[in-house]
Amino acid sequence: RIYSRSVSLSYSLPSPRHILSQVDKKEVAALVAAFTNPSELYGNGIRVGGIRYVFLRQNGQHSLYGRKGSDAGVCICKTVRAILIGVYETGIQPGSCNAVVEKLGDYLRNSSC
C-alpha cells in the first residue's frame, strides 16, 4: 500500500497513516522552499511528520525523493496548488510509489490543480 495525502489544499481527506497526519506548517514551508533550492536538504534531509528521510535527489522542479533505512521512503510532488506526499514502507518498491505519486502529480498539473 502506498499512502498519499495532499497537504496544501483547502480541504483534506482522513489520512490512513499517522505520519501524514503529523505534517506541520514548518515542514510544508521547508518542502516548498526545497523545490527552488534543495541544497538545504543535503545536510538536513527531508522531514515529513517529524520523521527524517535522507534526501536522495530532485527530479526537475516537481519531485523530491527521500529514503529511511532500506525499506521506507518518501516521494514528494509539487503541482500548481498542492504538494503530494507519498510514503512507502516495507513491501513496496520505491519505483511503484514514485510512479503513483508522479502520475497523480502530472494529472493535477495538467488540470491546473
C-alpha positions as CSV (number, residue, x, y, z in Angstrom):
1,R,0.0,0.0,0.0
2,I,1.1,3.5,-0.8
3,Y,-0.2,6.2,1.4
4,S,-0.6,9.7,-0.1
5,R,-2.1,12.9,1.1
6,S,-2.2,16.4,-0.3
7,V,-1.1,18.9,2.4
8,S,-1.8,22.2,0.8
9,L,-5.4,22.0,-0.5
10,S,-8.1,23.9,1.5
11,Y,-9.7,20.5,2.3
12,S,-8.2,17.3,3.4
13,L,-9.2,13.6,3.4
14,P,-8.7,11.5,6.5
15,S,-5.1,10.1,6.4
16,P,-4.7,6.4,6.7
17,R,-1.3,6.8,8.3
18,H,-0.2,8.7,11.4
19,I,2.9,10.0,9.6
20,L,1.0,12.1,7.1
21,S,-1.4,13.4,9.8
22,Q,1.5,14.9,11.6
23,V,2.9,17.1,8.8
24,D,3.2,20.6,10.2
25,K,3.4,24.0,8.5
26,K,7.2,24.3,9.1
27,E,7.7,21.0,7.2
28,V,5.5,22.2,4.3
29,A,7.3,25.5,4.1
30,A,10.7,23.7,4.0
31,L,9.4,21.4,1.2
32,V,8.1,24.4,-0.8
33,A,11.5,26.1,-0.5
34,A,13.3,22.9,-1.4
35,F,11.7,22.8,-4.8
36,T,13.5,26.0,-5.7
37,N,16.8,25.3,-3.8
38,P,17.3,21.7,-2.5
39,S,20.7,22.4,-1.1
40,E,19.4,22.6,2.5
41,L,18.1,19.0,2.1
42,Y,21.5,17.5,1.6
43,G,22.5,18.3,5.1
44,N,19.2,18.2,7.0
45,G,17.2,15.6,5.0
46,I,13.5,15.7,4.3
47,R,11.2,15.9,7.3
48,V,7.7,14.6,7.0
49,G,5.5,14.1,10.1
50,G,8.6,14.5,12.3
51,I,10.4,11.7,10.5
52,R,13.7,12.4,8.8
53,Y,14.4,10.9,5.4
54,V,17.8,11.0,3.7
55,F,17.5,13.3,0.7
56,L,18.3,11.3,-2.5
57,R,17.6,13.6,-5.4
58,Q,15.3,16.1,-7.1
59,N,13.7,15.4,-10.4
60,G,13.3,18.6,-12.3
61,Q,11.2,21.2,-10.5
62,H,8.4,18.8,-9.5
63,S,9.7,15.9,-7.4
64,L,11.8,15.2,-4.4
65,Y,12.8,11.7,-3.1
66,G,14.0,10.5,0.3
67,R,14.8,7.2,2.0
68,K,14.7,6.0,5.6
69,G,16.8,2.9,6.0
70,S,16.5,0.2,3.4
71,D,12.7,-0.3,3.5
72,A,10.9,3.0,3.7
73,G,10.9,6.3,1.9
74,V,9.0,9.3,0.6
75,C,8.2,10.8,-2.8
76,I,7.0,14.4,-2.8
77,C,5.5,16.0,-5.9
78,K,4.5,19.7,-6.5
79,T,1.5,20.7,-8.5
80,V,0.1,24.1,-9.3
81,R,-1.8,24.3,-6.0
82,A,-0.8,21.3,-3.9
83,I,2.1,19.2,-2.6
84,L,1.6,15.5,-2.8
85,I,3.4,13.3,-0.3
86,G,3.6,9.5,-0.9
87,V,5.2,7.4,1.9
88,Y,6.1,3.8,1.3
89,E,7.1,1.1,3.8
90,T,8.3,-2.5,3.8
91,G,7.0,-4.5,0.9
92,I,6.5,-1.6,-1.5
93,Q,9.1,-0.9,-4.3
94,P,10.2,2.7,-4.3
95,G,9.6,2.9,-8.1
96,S,5.9,1.9,-7.5
97,C,5.4,4.7,-5.0
98,N,7.2,7.2,-7.2
99,A,5.1,6.2,-10.3
100,V,1.8,6.6,-8.4
101,V,2.6,10.0,-6.9
102,E,4.2,11.3,-10.1
103,K,1.3,10.2,-12.3
104,L,-1.2,11.9,-9.9
105,G,1.0,15.0,-9.9
106,D,1.1,15.0,-13.7
107,Y,-2.6,14.7,-13.9
108,L,-3.2,17.5,-11.4
109,R,-0.7,19.8,-13.1
110,N,-2.3,19.1,-16.5
111,S,-5.7,20.0,-14.9
112,S,-4.2,23.2,-13.4
113,C,-4.7,21.9,-9.9
